[in-house]
Amino acid sequence: MAYELYYWTGIQGRGEYVRLALEEAGADYVDVARERGDRAIADFSRTVATPSFAPPFLRDGDVVVGQTAAILLYLGGRLGLAPAEERLKLWTHQIQLTIADFVLEAHDVHHPVGAEKYYEEQKPEARRRAGEFREARVPKFLTWFETILERNPAGDAFLVGDSLTYADLSLFQVMSGLDYGFPRLMARVGGGYPKVRALVARIAERPRIKVYLASDRRLPNSEDDLFRHYPELDGAA
Amino acid sequence: MAYELYYWTGIQGRGEYVRLALEEAGADYVDVARERGDRAIADFSRTVATPSFAPPFLRDGDVVVGQTAAILLYLGGRLGLAPAEERLKLWTHQIQLTIADFVLEAHDVHHPVGAEKYYEEQKPEARRRAGEFREARVPKFLTWFETILERNPAGDAFLVGDSLTYADLSLFQVMSGLDYGFPRLMARVGGGYPKVRALVARIAERPRIKVYLASDRRLPNSEDDLFRHYPELDGAA
């Protein structure tokens, strides 16, 4: 039976981390809300014994799992996108959780006062938060990914071990979001993370990912999404 | 061999979610930085192949795992604080990840502009964010916990199944933080979540938790911690 992914229509959002794994694996899945509308999300949540706090969540027969990183933990072994060894499986998940933290910080740059108010209602606060994000947080996270690649005993081709995991795909998504949202910043600092850049470039060339990115299943970036391009938050050239 | 927990000294912080599980289980553990100083955290991270982005992290022989929820995922089965069934094990982890999101939001109330600046440098922004936290986010999270207890097919004594998990202990810690940081808010809305309140009260009475809470291993709440009591962020009485 096909996996059922429940996530908002109209944006890449957190659903995209799951989609990239499903697409890379060539898995059979239904993007439920895109077929039946956003209402399908609440309709399903109303009755289930284990309702997710927020989308995305995934249904696989009797299993319903929410939280992006937990979905990928569940799918990893099934899609051939996680190491078999328990210790490395956990390490892959740990990296994914840190990516989730990074993504939330990228979102909070334009919503420092809270997700329930529009960006236009919190522009001065966003400008302050963006400074710290650019100068301290992005370098700290990217240095961490570069360090992981450097220290990987199996080489620097992948974040974990010597084959692709869902964490590599998610890193691709984060870098793609940063390039979109912060082009000036990334032009300035992006070269400082050559192993991250090389990994991300290789992922963009993977056959199934390439097909996916060119398909209409891959939505364009936008200012409704997690990563947004507001030039005033991108700092000086 | 004893588990080694690496976390900052001086605060409960995210380390406390791990401590509560270790204490409830009566596990043998060393709180490394409290014995050897905060420097032990960086010293260890400098050399390990799988460095955590931030504390807490746990060492168990060859295994090193960071991210609070991943640590608890690892410890859950070993400490008898997670269900045996795979589906429920994942559900427990999903709840824990949502608790982690809630804790981060509680922190960001006093640090909306970023963690690298003092609260005193972002008081007006904090006041704005606190409004949304009190009116929208706290009710949304607490309603979710109450709903989980209502829908648990095994009854409302625990969040998952019919026995204690680390997620119950973490919910206790969150409620304890909210009561400390937002006494006026909790006096106003706390009664609206009777199943959550009853669970938390039972946890405080568990023999090992009771001993732990009275010990000097349990640090007091403070304005250096994740949950802080700033009356100006607590709203009207």
Interface residues (C-beta under 8 A of the other chain):
Chain A: V48 A49 T50 P51 S52 F53 D62 V63 V65 G66 Q67 A69 A70 L73 Y74 R87 L90 W91 H93 Q94 L97 T98 D101 L104 D108 P112 V113 G114 E116 K117 Q122 E125 R128 R129 E132 F133 A136 R137 F141 W144 T147 I148 R151 N152 P153
Chain B: V48 A49 T50 P51 S52 F53 D62 V63 V65 G66 Q67 A69 A70 L73 Y74 R87 L90 W91 H93 Q94 L97 T98 D101 L104 D108 P112 V113 G114 E116 K117 Q122 E125 R128 R129 E132 F133 A136 R137 F141 W144 T147 I148 R151 N152 P153
